[in-house]
Amino acid sequence: MSINVLNITSSIFGESGVSSQLNDYTIEQIKTQFPDANIVNRDLAKDELPHFNAQTVAAVSNNEADLADTLIDELKAADLVLLGVPMYNFGVPSQLKTWFDHVARAGTTFKYTENGPIGLLQNRKVIINASRGGIYKDSGADTQTPYLQNFLGFIGLKDVDFIYAEGLNLGEDSREQSLSQAKSEVESTVAQFVKQHAKAEAEEAI
Ligand SMILES: Cc1cc2nc3c(=O)[nH]c(=O)nc-3n(C[C@H](O)[C@H](O)[C@H](O)COP(=O)(O)O)c2cc1C
């Protein structure tokens, strides 16, 4: 049994970013269960996407948005999407926001109906590794989490698990404790995904 994993990272610190390292750890865990997992890496900070602008809108209308088409195809092909999401200045990295701009496309990843918008990318799991210098989880100051839920839900990605590594800049003890808790949450989240995936496969086989 193999699966397709889309590994999206957006830390400006590349592979040493905490969110990137947690994505790597998630992949390690996935590979213990799916040794043949097909991993597609998208490092949005290393290979920055061009801003979404009027030319991009025109290219989409003319069927010439090759880069956005590739990004959407990667997303459609994924059984599991890993999102490494650092908090920079209370929001998501602008590189990640740009990826969102490219993959949100009417008629392809969502559509408008008489009853409102419908997301077209269902049946995919998303695991978010959120890294933060301070502590925001479950407080009104965490504007990242509802934003991510809204955006992903809009394109149909409603099965989203958040793993938080918070308090990373609040001293060594806080950082160590947070990293070790995040890693154990990665382990349990992957274990749950493996069960869920096996169940879905069994149901499909019937
Ligand atoms: C430019 C910049 C802005 C940041 N802004 C915030 C912030 O608004 N809130 C916060 O809690 N931490 C903030 N931090 C700390 C980061 O969230 C923390 O370093 C985290 O590890 C970043 O994830 P990464 O290591 O995956 O890049 C900021 C860090 C940088 C470099």
Ligand as a Chemical Component Dictionary entry (heavy atoms), coordinates in Angstrom:
data_LIG
# 
_chem_comp.id                   LIG 
_chem_comp.type                 NON-POLYMER 
_chem_comp.pdbx_formal_charge   0 
_chem_comp.three_letter_code    LIG 
# 
loop_
_chem_comp_atom.comp_id 
_chem_comp_atom.atom_id 
_chem_comp_atom.alt_atom_id 
_chem_comp_atom.type_symbol 
_chem_comp_atom.charge 
_chem_comp_atom.model_Cartn_x 
_chem_comp_atom.model_Cartn_y 
_chem_comp_atom.model_Cartn_z 
_chem_comp_atom.pdbx_ordinal 
LIG C1  C1  C 0 10.427 37.674 11.024 1  
LIG C2  C2  C 0 9.902  36.878 12.181 2  
LIG C3  C3  C 0 8.680  37.207 12.731 3  
LIG C4  C4  C 0 8.179  36.481 13.817 4  
LIG N1  N1  N 0 6.962  36.812 14.328 5  
LIG C5  C5  C 0 6.463  36.086 15.353 6  
LIG C6  C6  C 0 5.168  36.358 15.871 7  
LIG O1  O1  O 0 4.440  37.219 15.415 8  
LIG N2  N2  N 0 4.731  35.606 16.903 9  
LIG C7  C7  C 0 5.491  34.614 17.436 10 
LIG O2  O2  O 0 5.035  33.960 18.351 11 
LIG N3  N3  N 0 6.709  34.315 16.972 12 
LIG C8  C8  C 0 7.214  35.028 15.942 13 
LIG N4  N4  N 0 8.441  34.719 15.443 14 
LIG C9  C9  C 0 9.166  33.542 15.981 15 
LIG C10 C10 C 0 8.898  32.335 15.090 16 
LIG O3  O3  O 0 7.519  31.987 15.107 17 
LIG C11 C11 C 0 9.746  31.148 15.541 18 
LIG O4  O4  O 0 11.106 31.508 15.327 19 
LIG C12 C12 C 0 9.427  29.874 14.807 20 
LIG O5  O5  O 0 10.433 28.914 15.126 21 
LIG C13 C13 C 0 9.413  30.084 13.315 22 
LIG O6  O6  O 0 9.187  28.847 12.641 23 
LIG P1  P1  P 0 10.367 28.207 11.779 24 
LIG O7  O7  O 0 11.474 27.882 12.756 25 
LIG O8  O8  O 0 9.743  27.008 11.196 26 
LIG O9  O9  O 0 10.812 29.205 10.756 27 
LIG C14 C14 C 0 8.960  35.424 14.368 28 
LIG C15 C15 C 0 10.193 35.102 13.789 29 
LIG C16 C16 C 0 10.665 35.821 12.712 30 
LIG C17 C17 C 0 11.980 35.447 12.112 31 
# 
loop_
_chem_comp_bond.comp_id 
_chem_comp_bond.atom_id_1 
_chem_comp_bond.atom_id_2 
_chem_comp_bond.value_order 
_chem_comp_bond.pdbx_ordinal 
LIG C1  C2  SING 1  
LIG C2  C3  SING 2  
LIG C2  C16 DOUB 3  
LIG C3  C4  DOUB 4  
LIG C4  N1  SING 5  
LIG C4  C14 SING 6  
LIG N1  C5  DOUB 7  
LIG C5  C6  SING 8  
LIG C5  C8  SING 9  
LIG C6  O1  DOUB 10 
LIG C6  N2  SING 11 
LIG N2  C7  SING 12 
LIG C7  O2  DOUB 13 
LIG C7  N3  SING 14 
LIG N3  C8  DOUB 15 
LIG C8  N4  SING 16 
LIG N4  C9  SING 17 
LIG N4  C14 SING 18 
LIG C9  C10 SING 19 
LIG C10 O3  SING 20 
LIG C10 C11 SING 21 
LIG C11 O4  SING 22 
LIG C11 C12 SING 23 
LIG C12 O5  SING 24 
LIG C12 C13 SING 25 
LIG C13 O6  SING 26 
LIG O6  P1  SING 27 
LIG P1  O7  DOUB 28 
LIG P1  O8  SING 29 
LIG P1  O9  SING 30 
LIG C14 C15 DOUB 31 
LIG C15 C16 SING 32 
LIG C16 C17 SING 33 
# 
